[in-house]
């Protein structure tokens, strides 16, 4: 089978996407570390818990929503627990499972941190695009997600904001 090398235009698009994928997490992480003493992933874990019913999720569900291994998530939640932002407890429906819940302090942290994070997202992504480009970005992301998430395992995460404002 012959290799389908990238054309000049395909390579130009790919390298730009790759560079964005490399630079954006660092831009998000730097602001969160500076302003809230949180990594981007820690913030994401807190955000997922803050949006969950009763601010509680099974660790396995939280791992799925954050696309993390249970080992990585457990390590991060342990750090957040030590800071009083999250608590873990046995799942009442299944004692073999563990739940994670946002504490009151964790809720305060997410409320304090969210405005700076949103401003950073706006500055680095949203405000750099026209409304038309924003629609194109959504369409491009949807096309990529069809390939990267063919079973739509992550769809509840990225489709929950699809409703009209």
N, C-alpha and C positions, 0 to 999 in steps of 0.2 A: 504494500500500500504506500502510495506516494504522500509525503508530507505536504500539507496545504499551508505553506508559509504565509505569513501575514503580508498584505499589501502595504504600501507606504501609508495610506490613509488609515488602515486597520491598526497598524503599529503605532501611529501617532495617537489614535484614540485610546488604545490599550495602555500605552505608557502614561498618558494623562490620568486615566482611571486609576491605575496602579499607584501613581504618585498621590492622588487625592486620598485613596484608601490608606496610604502610609502616613500622610501628614495630618489628616483630620483627627484621628484618635489622640495624637500628641497635643493638638491645639485644645481639644476638649479636656484632656487630662491635666494639662498645665494650669488652666483656669480653675478647675475644681480643686486641685492640690493647693494652689495659692490661696483661694478664697474660702475654702471649706474644709481643707485637710482631708479630702476624699479623693480616691482615684475615680476615673470615669466608670469603671465597673462597679465599684462600691456604690456610687450614686445611682447607677442603673438598678442595682439590687434593691436599694431603698425605694426608688421610684416604682418598681414593680410591686413591692409590698404595699406602698401607699395607695395604689390603684386597685388592690385586691379587696374582695369582700372581707370586712372585719380586719383589714390590713394584715391578713394571714394567708399563707400558702404552704402546701406541703413542699418540702425541700425538693422532691422530684419535679414538681410542677414549676417551682422557681428555677430550677436548673434548666428545664425545657424553655421557659420564657426568656432566659438570659443566654441561652445557647452555651451553657457551661457544663463541664463534667461535674458530677456530684462531689468529687474530691476537691476541685477548684472552688466550687461554691461553698462547701463546708469550711474550707480554710478562710475564705473571705467573710462568711457569716460569723465565724469564731472571732475574727478581728472586730467586726461590728458589734458583736455581743460584748466584748471586753470594753468597748466604748459606751455601752448602754444604749445603743441605737436599735438593736434587734434582740429578741429573745427566742430561744428554741424550746419546744416542749413536745411530749408525745402526742401524736394525732389521736383525738378521742375516738374516731371511727375505726382506726387501724393502729393498734399499739406498736406495730412493727415500723410504722412510718413516723417521721418527725416533721413537725410544723415549724415555720419561722414566722414571727409576728413583729411588726414594727412597734417599737415602744413609743411612749409619749415624747421622749427625747428624740427618737428617730424621726417622728412626725415633725417636730420643731425644726430639726436639721434640714429635712427636705423642703419645708416651707421657706426657710431662710436661704437655702442654696438655689432653689429653682429659678428665681429671677436672674441671677448672674449667669446661670447655665443657659437659659433661654436667650439672653442677650448675646452670649458667645455663639450659640447656634445661628442666631440671626446674622451676626457680624460675619461669620465664616462661611455660611451657606445661603440662607434665605435671601438676605439683602443683596447678595452678589448676583441674583438671578431675576429676570423679568418674570411677570406672572406666566407668560407663555413658556419660558424655560422651566419654570417650576412644574408646570403640567407635563412638559417633556421629560423632566427628571423622574417624575412619578411613573410615567409610562415606561421609561427605560428601566427603572428599578423593578417594575412589575414583570417585564420581559426577562430580566436576569433572575428574578425570584422563581419564575416558572422552571428554570433550569437548576437553580441552586436548592430550591425547596419544592421538588416535584410532588411530594405528598402533602404539601401545604401544612406541614407540622408547625411552622412558625406563623401561619396565616392569622390566627387570632391576635397575635401581637401587632402585625403591621396592617391589618384590616380594621381594627377596632376604631380607627379615627376616620374611616371613609365616609361617614355620614356628612350631610351638609351642615354648615355652621349656622 
